[in-house]
Each structure stands twice: as structure tokens, then as C-alpha cells.
Amino acid sequence: MWYVYILLCADNSLYTGIAKSPHERFVEHKNGKGGKYTRSHKPLKIKYLEKFSTKSAALKREFEIKSWPRAKKIQNLNLKI
């Protein structure tokens, strides 16, 4: 299984990514071994998870979510910020 995840960062920004194990990936982000963005925007918690059976489907959804402005992410995904 693959997951699209959204992290809430310390500066109140949102980071979207994909992983097979989102909780392990979150720990990597917290330890500075995740994406470049989360090295300078410290992640606080996972705010959203969505499961997919293929990496391709997860990548397509990640691309879709990343194209949305912040307000649309919060509204469409019912994020509690």
C-alpha cells in the first residue's frame, strides 16, 4: 500500500508527500532526513492520510493536492489546523 500524507509544520505550513510507511517517513522528516522542505520547516504532526494500492495512484493524487492552494486543501480534506 502507498499513502499520501500531509504534515503540519512548525511555521503552520503544510507539506504533502507519499510513502509506503507514512509514520516511519514522518520520523525521518523530524530527524532531518526527509525532504529538503521539512529540514527548514520542522514537521509537528501528520494531519492527513489517504491510502492507495499503487505508487502511480498515490503520485497522481499527491500532484493533485500539491496543485491546490492552502485554503482548498484545508476545506476539501477537512484538515483541522
For each residue, the residues with C-beta under 8 A, 3 or more apart:
1: 20 51 52 53
2: 18 19 20 51 52 53 54 55 57 58
3: 18 19 20 22 49 50 51 52 58
4: 16 17 18 48 49 50 52 58 61 62 65
5: 16 17 18 19 22 25 26 46 48 49 50
6: 14 15 16 46 47 48 65 73 77 79
7: 14 15 16 17 26 29 38 43 44 45 46 47
8: 12 13 14 43 44 45 47 81
9: 12 13 14 15 38 41 42 43 44
10: 41 42 43 44
11: 41
12: 8 9 81
13: 8 9 41
14: 6 7 8 9 47 70 73 79
15: 6 7 9 29 35 37 38 41 43
16: 4 5 6 7 62 65 66 73
17: 4 5 7 25 34 35 62
18: 2 3 4 5 55 58 59 62
19: 2 3 5 22 24 25
20: 1 2 3
21: 24 25
22: 3 5 19 25 26 46 49
23: 26 27 46
24: 19 21 27 28
25: 5 17 19 21 22 28 29 34
26: 5 7 22 23 29 30 34 43 46
27: 23 24 30 31
28: 24 25 31 33 34
29: 7 15 25 26 32 33 34 35 38 43
30: 26 27 34 42 43
31: 27 28 34
32: 29 38 39
33: 28 29
34: 17 25 26 28 29 30 31 38 39 43
35: 15 17 29 38 39
36: 39 40
37: 15 40 41
38: 7 9 15 29 32 34 35 41 42 43
39: 32 34 35 36
40: 36 37
41: 9 10 11 13 15 37 38
42: 9 10 30 38
43: 7 8 9 10 15 26 29 30 34 38
44: 7 8 9 10
45: 7 8
46: 5 6 7 22 23 26 49
47: 6 7 8 14 79 80 81
48: 4 5 6 77 79
49: 3 4 5 22 46
50: 3 4 5 61
51: 1 2 3
52: 1 2 3 4 55 57 58 61
53: 1 2 57
54: 2 57 58
55: 2 18 52 58 59
56: 59 60
57: 2 52 53 54 60 61
58: 2 3 4 18 52 54 55 61 62
59: 18 55 56 62 63
60: 56 57 63 64
61: 4 50 52 57 58 64 65
62: 4 16 17 18 58 59 65 66
63: 59 60 66 67
64: 60 61 67 68
65: 4 6 16 61 62 68 73 77
66: 16 62 63
67: 63 64
68: 64 65 72 73 76
69: 72 73
70: 14 73 74
71: 74 75
72: 68 69 75 76
73: 6 14 16 65 68 69 70 76 77 79
74: 70 71 77 79 81
75: 71 72 78
76: 68 72 73
77: 6 48 65 73 74
78: 75
79: 6 14 47 48 73 74
80: 47
81: 8 12 47 74
